[in-house]
Amino acid sequence: MTRIRYGRPHDFAYWDGFSTGGRQAPKLAQVFPEDFDGIPVGAPAINWTRYHTAGLYGPIAMQRDLGAPIPPAS
């Protein structure tokens, strides 16, 4: 694609990943180490067990402390 667009092949190849892309980056580095000149990674969403469990805190706390979710503003 680079050759078609710019008339020459690319000089460098980078994988720039954050969140899910950051989670994919270490695997790409392991499986395709020669395909990239660099793989900057930020905020990899790796610890799914804690990540999803933390999202339940608000609803659980509201149910426990208030008996129900906070109703929407009328």
mmCIF file of the N, C-alpha and C atoms, coordinates in Angstrom:
data_MODEL
# 
_entry.id   MODEL 
# 
loop_
_atom_site.group_PDB 
_atom_site.id 
_atom_site.type_symbol 
_atom_site.label_atom_id 
_atom_site.label_alt_id 
_atom_site.label_comp_id 
_atom_site.label_asym_id 
_atom_site.label_entity_id 
_atom_site.label_seq_id 
_atom_site.pdbx_PDB_ins_code 
_atom_site.Cartn_x 
_atom_site.Cartn_y 
_atom_site.Cartn_z 
_atom_site.occupancy 
_atom_site.B_iso_or_equiv 
_atom_site.pdbx_formal_charge 
_atom_site.auth_seq_id 
_atom_site.auth_comp_id 
_atom_site.auth_asym_id 
_atom_site.auth_atom_id 
_atom_site.pdbx_PDB_model_num 
ATOM 1   N N  . MET A 1 1  ? 0.815   -1.179  0.000  1.00 0.00 ? 1  MET A N  1 
ATOM 2   C CA . MET A 1 1  ? 0.000   0.000   0.000  1.00 0.00 ? 1  MET A CA 1 
ATOM 3   C C  . MET A 1 1  ? 0.866   1.254   0.000  1.00 0.00 ? 1  MET A C  1 
ATOM 4   N N  . THR A 1 2  ? 1.932   1.213   0.759  1.00 0.00 ? 2  THR A N  1 
ATOM 5   C CA . THR A 1 2  ? 2.824   2.370   0.800  1.00 0.00 ? 2  THR A CA 1 
ATOM 6   C C  . THR A 1 2  ? 3.436   2.621   -0.575 1.00 0.00 ? 2  THR A C  1 
ATOM 7   N N  . ARG A 1 3  ? 3.825   1.550   -1.219 1.00 0.00 ? 3  ARG A N  1 
ATOM 8   C CA . ARG A 1 3  ? 4.432   1.695   -2.549 1.00 0.00 ? 3  ARG A CA 1 
ATOM 9   C C  . ARG A 1 3  ? 3.417   2.279   -3.536 1.00 0.00 ? 3  ARG A C  1 
ATOM 10  N N  . ILE A 1 4  ? 2.183   1.840   -3.467 1.00 0.00 ? 4  ILE A N  1 
ATOM 11  C CA . ILE A 1 4  ? 1.149   2.362   -4.370 1.00 0.00 ? 4  ILE A CA 1 
ATOM 12  C C  . ILE A 1 4  ? 0.915   3.844   -4.096 1.00 0.00 ? 4  ILE A C  1 
ATOM 13  N N  . ARG A 1 5  ? 0.817   4.204   -2.822 1.00 0.00 ? 5  ARG A N  1 
ATOM 14  C CA . ARG A 1 5  ? 0.492   5.592   -2.458 1.00 0.00 ? 5  ARG A CA 1 
ATOM 15  C C  . ARG A 1 5  ? 1.671   6.541   -2.675 1.00 0.00 ? 5  ARG A C  1 
ATOM 16  N N  . TYR A 1 6  ? 2.881   6.132   -2.266 1.00 0.00 ? 6  TYR A N  1 
ATOM 17  C CA . TYR A 1 6  ? 4.037   7.028   -2.276 1.00 0.00 ? 6  TYR A CA 1 
ATOM 18  C C  . TYR A 1 6  ? 5.082   6.689   -3.342 1.00 0.00 ? 6  TYR A C  1 
ATOM 19  N N  . GLY A 1 7  ? 4.871   5.590   -4.047 1.00 0.00 ? 7  GLY A N  1 
ATOM 20  C CA . GLY A 1 7  ? 5.792   5.218   -5.108 1.00 0.00 ? 7  GLY A CA 1 
ATOM 21  C C  . GLY A 1 7  ? 7.068   4.536   -4.630 1.00 0.00 ? 7  GLY A C  1 
ATOM 22  N N  . ARG A 1 8  ? 7.137   4.176   -3.350 1.00 0.00 ? 8  ARG A N  1 
ATOM 23  C CA . ARG A 1 8  ? 8.296   3.468   -2.811 1.00 0.00 ? 8  ARG A CA 1 
ATOM 24  C C  . ARG A 1 8  ? 7.851   2.715   -1.559 1.00 0.00 ? 8  ARG A C  1 
ATOM 25  N N  . PRO A 1 9  ? 8.585   1.675   -1.192 1.00 0.00 ? 9  PRO A N  1 
ATOM 26  C CA . PRO A 1 9  ? 8.212   0.936   0.017  1.00 0.00 ? 9  PRO A CA 1 
ATOM 27  C C  . PRO A 1 9  ? 8.492   1.749   1.282  1.00 0.00 ? 9  PRO A C  1 
ATOM 28  N N  . HIS A 1 10 ? 7.891   1.337   2.362  1.00 0.00 ? 10 HIS A N  1 
ATOM 29  C CA . HIS A 1 10 ? 8.099   2.042   3.634  1.00 0.00 ? 10 HIS A CA 1 
ATOM 30  C C  . HIS A 1 10 ? 9.510   1.799   4.155  1.00 0.00 ? 10 HIS A C  1 
ATOM 31  N N  . ASP A 1 11 ? 9.985   2.731   4.974  1.00 0.00 ? 11 ASP A N  1 
ATOM 32  C CA . ASP A 1 11 ? 11.312  2.609   5.576  1.00 0.00 ? 11 ASP A CA 1 
ATOM 33  C C  . ASP A 1 11 ? 11.248  1.890   6.928  1.00 0.00 ? 11 ASP A C  1 
ATOM 34  N N  . PHE A 1 12 ? 10.196  2.150   7.677  1.00 0.00 ? 12 PHE A N  1 
ATOM 35  C CA . PHE A 1 12 ? 10.051  1.587   9.021  1.00 0.00 ? 12 PHE A CA 1 
ATOM 36  C C  . PHE A 1 12 ? 8.623   1.110   9.206  1.00 0.00 ? 12 PHE A C  1 
ATOM 37  N N  . ALA A 1 13 ? 8.437   0.162   10.108 1.00 0.00 ? 13 ALA A N  1 
ATOM 38  C CA . ALA A 1 13 ? 7.105   -0.341  10.450 1.00 0.00 ? 13 ALA A CA 1 
ATOM 39  C C  . ALA A 1 13 ? 6.968   -0.347  11.976 1.00 0.00 ? 13 ALA A C  1 
ATOM 40  N N  . TYR A 1 14 ? 5.916   0.285   12.455 1.00 0.00 ? 14 TYR A N  1 
ATOM 41  C CA . TYR A 1 14 ? 5.659   0.352   13.892 1.00 0.00 ? 14 TYR A CA 1 
ATOM 42  C C  . TYR A 1 14 ? 4.250   -0.136  14.183 1.00 0.00 ? 14 TYR A C  1 
ATOM 43  N N  . TRP A 1 15 ? 4.095   -0.751  15.333 1.00 0.00 ? 15 TRP A N  1 
ATOM 44  C CA . TRP A 1 15 ? 2.766   -1.078  15.857 1.00 0.00 ? 15 TRP A CA 1 
ATOM 45  C C  . TRP A 1 15 ? 2.583   -0.183  17.060 1.00 0.00 ? 15 TRP A C  1 
ATOM 46  N N  . ASP A 1 16 ? 1.602   0.683   17.005 1.00 0.00 ? 16 ASP A N  1 
ATOM 47  C CA . ASP A 1 16 ? 1.330   1.623   18.086 1.00 0.00 ? 16 ASP A CA 1 
ATOM 48  C C  . ASP A 1 16 ? 0.027   1.204   18.731 1.00 0.00 ? 16 ASP A C  1 
ATOM 49  N N  . GLY A 1 17 ? 0.098   0.635   19.917 1.00 0.00 ? 17 GLY A N  1 
ATOM 50  C CA . GLY A 1 17 ? -1.112  0.101   20.514 1.00 0.00 ? 17 GLY A CA 1 
ATOM 51  C C  . GLY A 1 17 ? -1.378  0.581   21.918 1.00 0.00 ? 17 GLY A C  1 
ATOM 52  N N  . PHE A 1 18 ? -2.633  0.902   22.165 1.00 0.00 ? 18 PHE A N  1 
ATOM 53  C CA . PHE A 1 18 ? -3.123  1.240   23.494 1.00 0.00 ? 18 PHE A CA 1 
ATOM 54  C C  . PHE A 1 18 ? -4.385  0.427   23.738 1.00 0.00 ? 18 PHE A C  1 
ATOM 55  N N  . SER A 1 19 ? -4.685  0.146   24.978 1.00 0.00 ? 19 SER A N  1 
ATOM 56  C CA . SER A 1 19 ? -5.849  -0.638  25.361 1.00 0.00 ? 19 SER A CA 1 
ATOM 57  C C  . SER A 1 19 ? -5.783  -2.012  24.682 1.00 0.00 ? 19 SER A C  1 
ATOM 58  N N  . THR A 1 20 ? -6.744  -2.355  23.848 1.00 0.00 ? 20 THR A N  1 
ATOM 59  C CA . THR A 1 20 ? -6.686  -3.664  23.192 1.00 0.00 ? 20 THR A CA 1 
ATOM 60  C C  . THR A 1 20 ? -5.463  -3.771  22.295 1.00 0.00 ? 20 THR A C  1 
ATOM 61  N N  . GLY A 1 21 ? -5.106  -2.698  21.599 1.00 0.00 ? 21 GLY A N  1 
ATOM 62  C CA . GLY A 1 21 ? -3.892  -2.713  20.786 1.00 0.00 ? 21 GLY A CA 1 
ATOM 63  C C  . GLY A 1 21 ? -2.647  -2.921  21.636 1.00 0.00 ? 21 GLY A C  1 
ATOM 64  N N  . GLY A 1 22 ? -2.681  -2.387  22.850 1.00 0.00 ? 22 GLY A N  1 
ATOM 65  C CA . GLY A 1 22 ? -1.579  -2.605  23.782 1.00 0.00 ? 22 GLY A CA 1 
ATOM 66  C C  . GLY A 1 22 ? -1.517  -4.040  24.274 1.00 0.00 ? 22 GLY A C  1 
ATOM 67  N N  . ARG A 1 23 ? -2.675  -4.676  24.325 1.00 0.00 ? 23 ARG A N  1 
ATOM 68  C CA . ARG A 1 23 ? -2.712  -6.081  24.708 1.00 0.00 ? 23 ARG A CA 1 
ATOM 69  C C  . ARG A 1 23 ? -2.208  -6.969  23.565 1.00 0.00 ? 23 ARG A C  1 
ATOM 70  N N  . GLN A 1 24 ? -2.464  -6.543  22.333 1.00 0.00 ? 24 GLN A N  1 
ATOM 71  C CA . GLN A 1 24 ? -2.030  -7.311  21.175 1.00 0.00 ? 24 GLN A CA 1 
ATOM 72  C C  . GLN A 1 24 ? -0.522  -7.158  20.925 1.00 0.00 ? 24 GLN A C  1 
ATOM 73  N N  . ALA A 1 25 ? 0.039   -6.045  21.317 1.00 0.00 ? 25 ALA A N  1 
ATOM 74  C CA . ALA A 1 25 ? 1.436   -5.731  21.012 1.00 0.00 ? 25 ALA A CA 1 
ATOM 75  C C  . ALA A 1 25 ? 2.437   -6.767  21.520 1.00 0.00 ? 25 ALA A C  1 
ATOM 76  N N  . PRO A 1 26 ? 2.371   -7.219  22.778 1.00 0.00 ? 26 PRO A N  1 
ATOM 77  C CA . PRO A 1 26 ? 3.355   -8.209  23.220 1.00 0.00 ? 26 PRO A CA 1 
ATOM 78  C C  . PRO A 1 26 ? 3.279   -9.508  22.411 1.00 0.00 ? 26 PRO A C  1 
ATOM 79  N N  . LYS A 1 27 ? 2.074   -9.888  22.023 1.00 0.00 ? 27 LYS A N  1 
ATOM 80  C CA . LYS A 1 27 ? 1.929   -11.106 21.219 1.00 0.00 ? 27 LYS A CA 1 
ATOM 81  C C  . LYS A 1 27 ? 2.537   -10.911 19.837 1.00 0.00 ? 27 LYS A C  1 
ATOM 82  N N  . LEU A 1 28 ? 2.322   -9.742  19.243 1.00 0.00 ? 28 LEU A N  1 
ATOM 83  C CA . LEU A 1 28 ? 2.942   -9.459  17.947 1.00 0.00 ? 28 LEU A CA 1 
ATOM 84  C C  . LEU A 1 28 ? 4.464   -9.487  18.049 1.00 0.00 ? 28 LEU A C  1 
ATOM 85  N N  . ALA A 1 29 ? 4.982   -8.945  19.134 1.00 0.00 ? 29 ALA A N  1 
ATOM 86  C CA . ALA A 1 29 ? 6.434   -8.941  19.326 1.00 0.00 ? 29 ALA A CA 1 
ATOM 87  C C  . ALA A 1 29 ? 6.975   -10.366 19.459 1.00 0.00 ? 29 ALA A C  1 
ATOM 88  N N  . GLN A 1 30 ? 6.194   -11.247 20.079 1.00 0.00 ? 30 GLN A N  1 
ATOM 89  C CA . GLN A 1 30 ? 6.623   -12.633 20.238 1.00 0.00 ? 30 GLN A CA 1 
ATOM 90  C C  . GLN A 1 30 ? 6.531   -13.416 18.932 1.00 0.00 ? 30 GLN A C  1 
ATOM 91  N N  . VAL A 1 31 ? 5.412   -13.244 18.230 1.00 0.00 ? 31 VAL A N  1 
ATOM 92  C CA . VAL A 1 31 ? 5.146   -14.062 17.039 1.00 0.00 ? 31 VAL A CA 1 
ATOM 93  C C  . VAL A 1 31 ? 5.814   -13.513 15.784 1.00 0.00 ? 31 VAL A C  1 
ATOM 94  N N  . PHE A 1 32 ? 5.864   -12.190 15.660 1.00 0.00 ? 32 PHE A N  1 
ATOM 95  C CA . PHE A 1 32 ? 6.413   -11.557 14.459 1.00 0.00 ? 32 PHE A CA 1 
ATOM 96  C C  . PHE A 1 32 ? 7.517   -10.558 14.817 1.00 0.00 ? 32 PHE A C  1 
ATOM 97  N N  . PRO A 1 33 ? 8.578   -10.980 15.474 1.00 0.00 ? 33 PRO A N  1 
ATOM 98  C CA . PRO A 1 33 ? 9.590   -10.016 15.937 1.00 0.00 ? 33 PRO A CA 1 
ATOM 99  C C  . PRO A 1 33 ? 10.311  -9.288  14.804 1.00 0.00 ? 33 PRO A C  1 
ATOM 100 N N  . GLU A 1 34 ? 10.370  -9.873  13.627 1.00 0.00 ? 34 GLU A N  1 
ATOM 101 C CA . GLU A 1 34 ? 11.078  -9.241  12.517 1.00 0.00 ? 34 GLU A CA 1 
ATOM 102 C C  . GLU A 1 34 ? 10.185  -8.312  11.691 1.00 0.00 ? 34 GLU A C  1 
ATOM 103 N N  . ASP A 1 35 ? 8.893   -8.294  11.965 1.00 0.00 ? 35 ASP A N  1 
ATOM 104 C CA . ASP A 1 35 ? 7.967   -7.496  11.156 1.00 0.00 ? 35 ASP A CA 1 
ATOM 105 C C  . ASP A 1 35 ? 7.925   -6.017  11.537 1.00 0.00 ? 35 ASP A C  1 
ATOM 106 N N  . PHE A 1 36 ? 8.397   -5.675  12.725 1.00 0.00 ? 36 PHE A N  1 
ATOM 107 C CA . PHE A 1 36 ? 8.277   -4.303  13.204 1.00 0.00 ? 36 PHE A CA 1 
ATOM 108 C C  . PHE A 1 36 ? 9.627   -3.756  13.643 1.00 0.00 ? 36 PHE A C  1 
ATOM 109 N N  . ASP A 1 37 ? 9.837   -2.474  13.386 1.00 0.00 ? 37 ASP A N  1 
ATOM 110 C CA . ASP A 1 37 ? 11.034  -1.792  13.853 1.00 0.00 ? 37 ASP A CA 1 
ATOM 111 C C  . ASP A 1 37 ? 10.867  -1.289  15.280 1.00 0.00 ? 37 ASP A C  1 
ATOM 112 N N  . GLY A 1 38 ? 9.642   -1.170  15.714 1.00 0.00 ? 38 GLY A N  1 
ATOM 113 C CA . GLY A 1 38 ? 9.353   -0.740  17.069 1.00 0.00 ? 38 GLY A CA 1 
ATOM 114 C C  . GLY A 1 38 ? 7.905   -1.016  17.415 1.00 0.00 ? 38 GLY A C  1 
ATOM 115 N N  . ILE A 1 39 ? 7.652   -1.268  18.703 1.00 0.00 ? 39 ILE A N  1 
ATOM 116 C CA . ILE A 1 39 ? 6.291   -1.520  19.160 1.00 0.00 ? 39 ILE A CA 1 
ATOM 117 C C  . ILE A 1 39 ? 6.080   -0.729  20.448 1.00 0.00 ? 39 ILE A C  1 
ATOM 118 N N  . PRO A 1 40 ? 5.726   0.563   20.342 1.00 0.00 ? 40 PRO A N  1 
ATOM 119 C CA . PRO A 1 40 ? 5.414   1.320   21.550 1.00 0.00 ? 40 PRO A CA 1 
ATOM 120 C C  . PRO A 1 40 ? 4.047   0.880   22.088 1.00 0.00 ? 40 PRO A C  1 
ATOM 121 N N  . VAL A 1 41 ? 3.993   0.597   23.366 1.00 0.00 ? 41 VAL A N  1 
ATOM 122 C CA . VAL A 1 41 ? 2.776   0.083   23.987 1.00 0.00 ? 41 VAL A CA 1 
ATOM 123 C C  . VAL A 1 41 ? 2.373   0.989   25.135 1.00 0.00 ? 41 VAL A C  1 
ATOM 124 N N  . GLY A 1 42 ? 1.105   1.293   25.230 1.00 0.00 ? 42 GLY A N  1 
ATOM 125 C CA . GLY A 1 42 ? 0.604   2.080   26.341 1.00 0.00 ? 42 GLY A CA 1 
ATOM 126 C C  . GLY A 1 42 ? -0.731  1.554   26.820 1.00 0.00 ? 42 GLY A C  1 
ATOM 127 N N  . ALA A 1 43 ? -0.931  1.562   28.109 1.00 0.00 ? 43 ALA A N  1 
ATOM 128 C CA . ALA A 1 43 ? -2.199  1.182   28.728 1.00 0.00 ? 43 ALA A CA 1 
ATOM 129 C C  . ALA A 1 43 ? -2.734  -0.144  28.218 1.00 0.00 ? 43 ALA A C  1 
ATOM 130 N N  . PRO A 1 44 ? -1.926  -1.208  28.258 1.00 0.00 ? 44 PRO A N  1 
ATOM 131 C CA . PRO A 1 44 ? -2.448  -2.485  27.786 1.00 0.00 ? 44 PRO A CA 1 
ATOM 132 C C  . PRO A 1 44 ? -3.538  -3.005  28.717 1.00 0.00 ? 44 PRO A C  1 
ATOM 133 N N  . ALA A 1 45 ? -4.674  -3.334  28.165 1.00 0.00 ? 45 ALA A N  1 
ATOM 134 C CA . ALA A 1 45 ? -5.792  -3.878  28.944 1.00 0.00 ? 45 ALA A CA 1 
ATOM 135 C C  . ALA A 1 45 ? -5.532  -5.368  29.142 1.00 0.00 ? 45 ALA A C  1 
ATOM 136 N N  . ILE A 1 46 ? -4.707  -5.694  30.136 1.00 0.00 ? 46 ILE A N  1 
ATOM 137 C CA . ILE A 1 46 ? -4.260  -7.078  30.308 1.00 0.00 ? 46 ILE A CA 1 
ATOM 138 C C  . ILE A 1 46 ? -4.993  -7.789  31.444 1.00 0.00 ? 46 ILE A C  1 
ATOM 139 N N  . ASN A 1 47 ? -5.149  -7.160  32.572 1.00 0.00 ? 47 ASN A N  1 
ATOM 140 C CA . ASN A 1 47 ? -5.708  -7.835  33.737 1.00 0.00 ? 47 ASN A CA 1 
ATOM 141 C C  . ASN A 1 47 ? -7.238  -7.785  33.697 1.00 0.00 ? 47 ASN A C  1 
ATOM 142 N N  . TRP A 1 48 ? -7.831  -8.591  32.837 1.00 0.00 ? 48 TRP A N  1 
ATOM 143 C CA . TRP A 1 48 ? -9.283  -8.547  32.628 1.00 0.00 ? 48 TRP A CA 1 
ATOM 144 C C  . TRP A 1 48 ? -10.072 -8.909  33.870 1.00 0.00 ? 48 TRP A C  1 
ATOM 145 N N  . THR A 1 49 ? -9.573  -9.810  34.691 1.00 0.00 ? 49 THR A N  1 
ATOM 146 C CA . THR A 1 49 ? -10.322 -10.217 35.879 1.00 0.00 ? 49 THR A CA 1 
ATOM 147 C C  . THR A 1 49 ? -10.550 -9.026  36.795 1.00 0.00 ? 49 THR A C  1 
ATOM 148 N N  . ARG A 1 50 ? -9.513  -8.282  37.092 1.00 0.00 ? 50 ARG A N  1 
ATOM 149 C CA . ARG A 1 50 ? -9.671  -7.099  37.949 1.00 0.00 ? 50 ARG A CA 1 
ATOM 150 C C  . ARG A 1 50 ? -10.387 -5.966  37.217 1.00 0.00 ? 50 ARG A C  1 
ATOM 151 N N  . TYR A 1 51 ? -10.112 -5.817  35.941 1.00 0.00 ? 51 TYR A N  1 
ATOM 152 C CA . TYR A 1 51 ? -10.728 -4.737  35.166 1.00 0.00 ? 51 TYR A CA 1 
ATOM 153 C C  . TYR A 1 51 ? -12.247 -4.850  35.177 1.00 0.00 ? 51 TYR A C  1 
ATOM 154 N N  . HIS A 1 52 ? -12.770 -6.000  34.849 1.00 0.00 ? 52 HIS A N  1 
ATOM 155 C CA . HIS A 1 52 ? -14.223 -6.165  34.805 1.00 0.00 ? 52 HIS A CA 1 
ATOM 156 C C  . HIS A 1 52 ? -14.840 -6.206  36.198 1.00 0.00 ? 52 HIS A C  1 
ATOM 157 N N  . THR A 1 53 ? -14.132 -6.790  37.138 1.00 0.00 ? 53 THR A N  1 
ATOM 158 C CA . THR A 1 53 ? -14.639 -6.824  38.503 1.00 0.00 ? 53 THR A CA 1 
ATOM 159 C C  . THR A 1 53 ? -14.749 -5.407  39.066 1.00 0.00 ? 53 THR A C  1 
ATOM 160 N N  . ALA A 1 54 ? -13.780 -4.551  38.758 1.00 0.00 ? 54 ALA A N  1 
ATOM 161 C CA . ALA A 1 54 ? -13.818 -3.168  39.249 1.00 0.00 ? 54 ALA A CA 1 
ATOM 162 C C  . ALA A 1 54 ? -15.032 -2.431  38.700 1.00 0.00 ? 54 ALA A C  1 
ATOM 163 N N  . GLY A 1 55 ? -15.474 -2.779  37.497 1.00 0.00 ? 55 GLY A N  1 
ATOM 164 C CA . GLY A 1 55 ? -16.655 -2.137  36.920 1.00 0.00 ? 55 GLY A CA 1 
ATOM 165 C C  . GLY A 1 55 ? -17.937 -2.495  37.649 1.00 0.00 ? 55 GLY A C  1 
ATOM 166 N N  . LEU A 1 56 ? -17.921 -3.537  38.431 1.00 0.00 ? 56 LEU A N  1 
ATOM 167 C CA . LEU A 1 56 ? -19.112 -3.949  39.187 1.00 0.00 ? 56 LEU A CA 1 
ATOM 168 C C  . LEU A 1 56 ? -19.230 -3.238  40.529 1.00 0.00 ? 56 LEU A C  1 
ATOM 169 N N  . TYR A 1 57 ? -18.180 -2.570  40.962 1.00 0.00 ? 57 TYR A N  1 
ATOM 170 C CA . TYR A 1 57 ? -18.190 -1.966  42.291 1.00 0.00 ? 57 TYR A CA 1 
ATOM 171 C C  . TYR A 1 57 ? -19.345 -0.987  42.480 1.00 0.00 ? 57 TYR A C  1 
ATOM 172 N N  . GLY A 1 58 ? -19.540 -0.084  41.528 1.00 0.00 ? 58 GLY A N  1 
ATOM 173 C CA . GLY A 1 58 ? -20.604 0.926   41.672 1.00 0.00 ? 58 GLY A CA 1 
ATOM 174 C C  . GLY A 1 58 ? -21.983 0.306   41.845 1.00 0.00 ? 58 GLY A C  1 
ATOM 175 N N  . PRO A 1 59 ? -22.437 -0.562  40.939 1.00 0.00 ? 59 PRO A N  1 
ATOM 176 C CA . PRO A 1 59 ? -23.756 -1.175  41.097 1.00 0.00 ? 59 PRO A CA 1 
ATOM 177 C C  . PRO A 1 59 ? -23.888 -1.995  42.386 1.00 0.00 ? 59 PRO A C  1 
ATOM 178 N N  . ILE A 1 60 ? -22.838 -2.713  42.767 1.00 0.00 ? 60 ILE A N  1 
ATOM 179 C CA . ILE A 1 60 ? -22.911 -3.512  43.991 1.00 0.00 ? 60 ILE A CA 1 
ATOM 180 C C  . ILE A 1 60 ? -23.011 -2.602  45.209 1.00 0.00 ? 60 ILE A C  1 
ATOM 181 N N  . ALA A 1 61 ? -22.210 -1.540  45.248 1.00 0.00 ? 61 ALA A N  1 
ATOM 182 C CA . ALA A 1 61 ? -22.250 -0.614  46.387 1.00 0.00 ? 61 ALA A CA 1 
ATOM 183 C C  . ALA A 1 61 ? -23.603 0.076   46.478 1.00 0.00 ? 61 ALA A C  1 
ATOM 184 N N  . MET A 1 62 ? -24.159 0.495   45.349 1.00 0.00 ? 62 MET A N  1 
ATOM 185 C CA . MET A 1 62 ? -25.482 1.143   45.386 1.00 0.00 ? 62 MET A CA 1 
ATOM 186 C C  . MET A 1 62 ? -26.541 0.178   45.883 1.00 0.00 ? 62 MET A C  1 
ATOM 187 N N  . GLN A 1 63 ? -26.514 -1.058  45.418 1.00 0.00 ? 63 GLN A N  1 
ATOM 188 C CA . GLN A 1 63 ? -27.505 -2.043  45.853 1.00 0.00 ? 63 GLN A CA 1 
ATOM 189 C C  . GLN A 1 63 ? -27.356 -2.321  47.341 1.00 0.00 ? 63 GLN A C  1 
ATOM 190 N N  . ARG A 1 64 ? -26.107 -2.465  47.795 1.00 0.00 ? 64 ARG A N  1 
ATOM 191 C CA . ARG A 1 64 ? -25.864 -2.785  49.202 1.00 0.00 ? 64 ARG A CA 1 
ATOM 192 C C  . ARG A 1 64 ? -26.209 -1.607  50.109 1.00 0.00 ? 64 ARG A C  1 
ATOM 193 N N  . ASP A 1 65 ? -25.777 -0.405  49.753 1.00 0.00 ? 65 ASP A N  1 
ATOM 194 C CA . ASP A 1 65 ? -25.923 0.753   50.634 1.00 0.00 ? 65 ASP A CA 1 
ATOM 195 C C  . ASP A 1 65 ? -27.250 1.483   50.465 1.00 0.00 ? 65 ASP A C  1 
ATOM 196 N N  . LEU A 1 66 ? -27.807 1.471   49.241 1.00 0.00 ? 66 LEU A N  1 
ATOM 197 C CA . LEU A 1 66 ? -29.026 2.233   48.986 1.00 0.00 ? 66 LEU A CA 1 
ATOM 198 C C  . LEU A 1 66 ? -30.238 1.344   48.748 1.00 0.00 ? 66 LEU A C  1 
ATOM 199 N N  . GLY A 1 67 ? -30.011 0.067   48.523 1.00 0.00 ? 67 GLY A N  1 
ATOM 200 C CA . GLY A 1 67 ? -31.110 -0.847  48.261 1.00 0.00 ? 67 GLY A CA 1 
ATOM 201 C C  . GLY A 1 67 ? -31.527 -0.880  46.799 1.00 0.00 ? 67 GLY A C  1 
ATOM 202 N N  . ALA A 1 68 ? -30.979 0.015   45.992 1.00 0.00 ? 68 ALA A N  1 
ATOM 203 C CA . ALA A 1 68 ? -31.315 0.060   44.558 1.00 0.00 ? 68 ALA A CA 1 
ATOM 204 C C  . ALA A 1 68 ? -30.346 1.025   43.879 1.00 0.00 ? 68 ALA A C  1 
ATOM 205 N N  . PRO A 1 69 ? -30.261 0.951   42.563 1.00 0.00 ? 69 PRO A N  1 
ATOM 206 C CA . PRO A 1 69 ? -29.436 1.943   41.848 1.00 0.00 ? 69 PRO A CA 1 
ATOM 207 C C  . PRO A 1 69 ? -30.009 3.349   42.015 1.00 0.00 ? 69 PRO A C  1 
ATOM 208 N N  . ILE A 1 70 ? -29.171 4.347   41.894 1.00 0.00 ? 70 ILE A N  1 
ATOM 209 C CA . ILE A 1 70 ? -29.628 5.734   41.957 1.00 0.00 ? 70 ILE A CA 1 
ATOM 210 C C  . ILE A 1 70 ? -30.535 5.976   40.746 1.00 0.00 ? 70 ILE A C  1 
ATOM 211 N N  . PRO A 1 71 ? -31.761 6.458   40.979 1.00 0.00 ? 71 PRO A N  1 
ATOM 212 C CA . PRO A 1 71 ? -32.664 6.677   39.847 1.00 0.00 ? 71 PRO A CA 1 
ATOM 213 C C  . PRO A 1 71 ? -32.184 7.846   38.974 1.00 0.00 ? 71 PRO A C  1 
ATOM 214 N N  . PRO A 1 72 ? -32.513 7.800   37.687 1.00 0.00 ? 72 PRO A N  1 
ATOM 215 C CA . PRO A 1 72 ? -32.125 8.923   36.828 1.00 0.00 ? 72 PRO A CA 1 
ATOM 216 C C  . PRO A 1 72 ? -32.841 10.211  37.238 1.00 0.00 ? 72 PRO A C  1 
ATOM 217 N N  . ALA A 1 73 ? -32.223 11.340  36.949 1.00 0.00 ? 73 ALA A N  1 
ATOM 218 C CA . ALA A 1 73 ? -32.832 12.640  37.280 1.00 0.00 ? 73 ALA A CA 1 
ATOM 219 C C  . ALA A 1 73 ? -34.117 12.802  36.471 1.00 0.00 ? 73 ALA A C  1 
ATOM 220 N N  . SER A 1 74 ? -35.142 13.381  37.139 1.00 0.00 ? 74 SER A N  1 
ATOM 221 C CA . SER A 1 74 ? -36.395 13.589  36.410 1.00 0.00 ? 74 SER A CA 1 
ATOM 222 C C  . SER A 1 74 ? -36.497 14.976  35.859 1.00 0.00 ? 74 SER A C  1 
# 
